[in-house]
Amino acid sequence: MHAFILAGGFATRLWPLTEKRAKPLLPLAGKPLLTHIVEKIPQEMPITVSTNAAFAEGFATWKAAQRRPIILAVEHTTHDAEKPGALGAVAQWLRQAAIADDVLLLTGDNYFGFSMADFLGTYRQGIPLLAAHDIGDREKAKTFGVVTVQPTDRAQPAGNSIAAFTEKPQRPSSTLVSTGCSILPKETLPILTAYAREHPDNIGGIFEELLRQDRHIDCYVFSEPWFDIGSYDAYLEATRALVQPGIPVIHPTASIDEESRKNLAGSIVIGAGTAVAHSSLEDTILFDDCRVTDCVLERCIVDDACTLNGIDLTGKMLRSDTILTSAPLP
């Protein structure tokens, strides 16, 4: 089996954080989101990460820090209009790399809380497997692929099969959604490449097509945390789930004075080289090399190398190198 991680999007909904970096490289609880995914994949399984030319340098730097071999597949695209589409990117890789193995297909902007070993253990050779999560909200379900399951023989590891799959329905039949994690057996790859020719942007549509062709699809339903990091709110929600209040994630090279340490509330992440003094932080993420002095920050995400002095902010995302000060800089 070969793991293929889609990481080629431009993530405009998270600008300015993704203006110069890919969404899968955003830090989550102290390390890139993509690293969380890779660490779950068995060491013996080869991994290819698909990205675009605009973010290739960032992925190359990330790859160099990994403790296992990673293959980068770089699309020759620099903006969204040039992209071949998510499913088109998979089909392109299958052709160019001459893949003849089962494929573990993952989207690089999702956090998966379940055990990958458990997921892989439910796979039955030759039968597609999809991971699904109940988000409990039909309105939210409209933006995902919605799954309807039916129980099968409980002796089977997955325990459920997919009765219906609808990509981004206006009237969801359930709140069980696809989570960007699936296994496509090698026997189904010709179906994927054929479908991608007409529907290169519809990654979830491959499951609709498999069902249309009367293919059985197993469904792995999990209750552990799962987050699609597609928005500011989702990013903060994922951070709050992974970083316990009272146990901040502070990089060893960051500095924070005692006064500020006493004024940390909620989920706090402080990146490498960042310095915090005389400040109060609540549910806030500070990226690398920031300088925060005499500030009150609540539910803020602050990109690299920002300087904040004497500022109160709530619910803000700041682009890198932002300077906000209530007093002249020294």
N, C-alpha and C positions, 0 to 999 in steps of 0.2 A: 504494500500500500504506500502511496505517495501523498503527502499533505500539500495542499495548494491553498495559499492564503491571499485573498483579494485585498489589496491595499493601495489601489490606484485612483481612488476618488479625490476630489478637490475640496470637499467638505465646506462649502461656502456658508452653511448655517452656523458654523463655529468660528467664523472670522471675528476678530483678527487673530485668534489663536492659531488658525490653520492657514494664515496668509503665507507663511514661510515654512511650514512643516506639515507633513501628512497627519491626518487624524490618528492613525494607529500608533504614531510616535508621541502622542500627547502623554505626559506623565500621569499615571494613576496610582495613588497610594505609594509614591516613591519610585516607580519604574515605568517605562513605556508600556502602554496598553498591549502592544504587540508582544512584548516580552512575557507578559502574563499568559498569552496564548501559547507561545512557543514552549514555555516551561511545562505545559501540560501534555505536550506531544511526546510519545515514547522516543528515547534517544536513538533507537535503531531506525526510525522512520525518516526518510529523506523529506526535506521541506523546501518548497519553492515559494517565495513571496513575490507577488506581482505588483508593480508600481508604475509610475509614469516618469518621464524625463525631468519634469519640474522638481520632483522630490527625490530623484535618484541619489543625489549626494548625501542627503540625510539618512537614507536607508543604508548606504554603503558605510557610513560612520556607525550606525546602529549595528550592522552585521559584524563589523570588526570587533565589537565588544562582546559578541556572543561566544559561548563556550562549546558550540557545536557547529558543524557545517550548515550554511544556509545558501541556497541558490537564489539570486535575484533575477527576475524576468522583468525587464524595463520596456514599457511601451514607448514608442517615439511620439509622445504627445505632451504638450505643455499647457493645454487648457481643456476645459470640459467638452467643448464642441468637437474636438479631435478624437475623443475616446472611442474605442470599439464597443463599449458597453461591457457590463460585468460578465454576462454570459459569453459575449464575444471574446473577452480576454481569456476565459477558461478554454474556449474552443481553439483559440490561437495558440495557447500553450500546449494543448494536447497534440496539435499538428506539428508544431515546431520542435517539441521535445520528444515526439514519437512515443507518447505515454501509452503503455499497454497494461498498466496496473490498475487496481482499484484506487479510487481517489477520495481522500478525506478533504472535503471542501469546506473552507472556513472564511468568514468575512472578518477582516482585520480591525473593524471598529466596534466589535462586540466583546463584552466580558462574560466568560462562561464560568459559573461557580461550581458546576458539577465535575465529577471525576471523569477525565477523558478515558482512563482505563476502564471504568464502568461502561461508558458509552461504547467504546470499541468492543467490549466484551459481549454486548448485545447484538453485534452485527452477525447476520447469517449470510454466508457466502452466496453472492449472486443476487441478493435482495437489497434494494436501496433502503437506507436508514436515515431518518430525519429527526433531529432533536427539537422538541417543542416545549413551550413554557406558557402557563396560564397567567396572563397579565391582569385578568379580572376586570377589564374595562373595554366594553365594545367600541367606544369612541376611539380609544387609543389603538384598538385592533385594526381599525381602518387603514392604518399606515403600514401594516405588515402583511405577510402571507398567512392567511387564517386556515387552520387545520381542523377538520372534523375526524374524530377517531372512532373506531369500533373495537371492542375487546376481541382478542383472539385467544388461542390456546395459552393459558397462563404458564404452561411449561416452556413456552418460548421466552427468551430473555427479555425482549422488548415489551411483550404483553399487550400491545396495541398495534393495529394497522390503520392506515389512513384511508378513510372512506371518501373524503373530498378535500381539495386544496384550492383556495381562491386567493390570488394575489391582489392585495389592497382593495377588498370589497367595500362597496357603499353600505351594504347591510350585512355585517359579519354574522355568520351562523354560530360562532362561538367566540370565546376569548382566549383560545389556545392558538398561539402563533409560532411560526417558524423562527428559529433563532440564529440563522446563519451558520449552522453546523450540520453537515450531512455526510453520508458516505454514498458514493456512486460507484457501483460495481463496474468492472471493465466492460462487461457485456452491454451496459447502457451508454457508454461513451459515444458510439456512433449516433445514437438518438440525440444526445446533447449537441453534437457538432451540427447535425442536420437542422435541429430546432433553432440553434443560434444564428443560422444564416438569415432567418426571417425575423427573429426576435432577440437581437444581441443585447438589448437592455433589460430583458426580463429574466433575471436570475431565478426567481421563484417559479416562473412559468414552466421550467423543466419538469417540475413535479406534477403540474397540471397535464403536461404532455405524456408523462409516464403513465398516469392514471388513464388518460384517454386511450392509450395503447394496451390497457388492461394489465399493466405491470403492478404487482403487489409492492407496497411500500410499508416497511415497519416504522413505528413511531416510538421514540424514546422520550417519554414525558418526565420532566424533572421539576423539582420544587426549589432547588438551590438558587441563589441569586443569579440574575442575568440582566445585563444592561446593554442596550444599543446606544452607544455614546454619540448621539446625533444632534444634541442641543446643549445649551448652557445648563438648563435644568437637569437634564439626564447626566451630565458630567458631574454636577454637584451631588446628585442623588447617589451615583455610583461611589463617589468619594465618601459620603456619609455612611454607606453600607460597609465599606472596607476599612475605614479608619475610625476606630472607636473613640468616643468622647473621652477626654482625659489621657489618651495615649497618642499624642501627636507623632506624625512621621517627620522627623527632622534629620536632614542629611548631616553626616559627621563634620562636614566642612562649613556648615551654617553656624551662625552665632545669634543668640537671643539672650537678652539680659534677664535678670531675675524678676524684675518688675513685669516685663512682658510675659514671662512664663506663667506668672500668677494670673494673667488676664487672657488665657487661652480657653476658648469655649467651643464645644462641638467638635467637628472633625477638622483638623489642621494638618496641612502638608507644607513643609518649608524646604526649598530646593538647595542645591549645592551653591556655596559661596554667598548665600543671602544673609543679610544682617538685619535684625529687628531690635529696636530699642524704644522704651517708653511708650509702648503701643498695646492696643487691645484687639485681638483677632477672634472672630467667631465664624465657623464653617468657611474657611478661607484657604485658598491654594496660592502659594507664592512660588513661582518658578525660580530658576537659577539667577544668582548675581544681582538680586534686588537689594535696595536700601530703603528700609521703612522705619521712620522715626516720628514719634508723637502723633500716631495715627489711630483711628478707630475704623477697622475694616470688618464688614459683616457680609457673608455670602459673596465674596469677591474671588475672582480668578485673575492673577496678575502675572503677565508673561515676563520673559527674561529681561534682566538689566533695567528694571523700572526703578525710579527714585521717587519716593513719596515722603513728604515732610509736612506734618501738621494738617493732615487731610482726613475727613470722615467720608467714607464711601459705603454704600449698601447696594448689593446686587449688580456689581459692575464687572465687566471683562476689560482688561487693559492690554493694549498691544505692547510688544517689546519696545524698550527704550523710552517709554513714557516718563515724563517728568511732571509731577504735580507738587507744588509747594506753596505754603501760605507765607513763606518768608524767603528772603534772598538766599540763594545757595552760596556756601562759603567759597 
